[in-house]
């Protein structure tokens, strides 16, 4: 896990984990809006959940997929109309 890996390809498992953390935390904070708890407590819990979701999603981008290297990928060919 290095800072330079942020722009590299993320493994599918970590991408799914990051998406699940983000969606789960936002969903829970949405459901908490109707919870019978104090307004101030609700605000802080929802804020903490949203921060947790965004940070969790960003952290999962730092894992690199070692099976994909840039030397193995081929450049995309430009589209030429009329060719199939």
C-alpha positions in Angstrom: 0.0 0.0 0.0 1.9 3.0 -1.3 0.7 6.5 -2.3 1.8 5.9 -5.9 -0.7 3.0 -6.1 -3.6 5.4 -5.9 -3.7 5.8 -9.7 -3.0 2.1 -10.4 -5.6 -0.5 -11.1 -7.5 -1.5 -8.0 -8.3 -5.2 -7.4 -11.9 -6.1 -7.9 -12.3 -7.3 -4.3 -11.0 -4.1 -2.8 -13.1 -2.0 -5.2 -16.2 -4.0 -4.1 -15.3 -3.6 -0.4 -14.8 0.2 -0.8 -18.2 0.5 -2.6 -19.9 -1.5 0.1 -18.4 0.6 2.9 -19.5 3.8 1.1 -23.0 2.6 0.3 -23.5 1.0 3.7 -22.4 4.0 5.7 -24.6 6.4 3.7 -27.6 4.0 3.9 -27.3 3.7 7.7 -26.9 7.4 8.2 -30.1 7.9 6.0 -32.0 5.5 8.2 -30.8 7.2 11.3 -32.5 10.4 10.3 -35.8 8.9 11.6 -34.3 7.3 14.7 -35.8 8.3 18.0 -32.6 9.7 19.4 -31.4 13.2 20.3 -30.9 15.6 17.4 -27.3 16.4 18.3 -26.4 12.7 18.7 -28.0 11.9 15.3 -26.0 14.7 13.6 -22.7 13.5 15.0 -23.4 9.8 14.2 -24.4 10.6 10.7 -21.4 12.8 10.1 -19.0 10.2 11.5 -20.6 7.5 9.3 -20.3 9.6 6.1 -16.7 10.4 6.9 -16.0 6.7 7.5 -17.6 5.8 4.2 -15.6 8.3 2.2 -12.3 7.5 3.9 -12.9 3.8 3.5 -13.6 4.2 -0.2 -10.4 6.3 -0.7 -8.2 3.9 1.3 -9.2 0.9 -0.9 -7.9 2.8 -3.9 -4.3 2.5 -2.5 -4.2 -1.3 -3.1 -2.6 -2.3 -6.4 -3.6 -5.1 -8.7 -0.3 -6.9 -9.3 -1.7 -9.1 -12.1 -2.0 -6.1 -14.4 1.1 -4.3 -15.6 1.2 -1.4 -17.9 3.7 -3.2 -20.2 1.1 -5.9 -20.9 -1.7 -3.6 -22.0 -1.9 -2.6 -25.7 -2.8 0.9 -26.8 -6.3 1.4 -28.0 -6.6 1.5 -31.8 -8.4 4.6 -33.1 -11.8 4.0 -34.6 -12.0 4.2 -38.4 -15.5 4.5 -39.8 -16.4 1.7 -42.2 -14.1 -0.9 -40.7 -15.4 -3.9 -38.9 
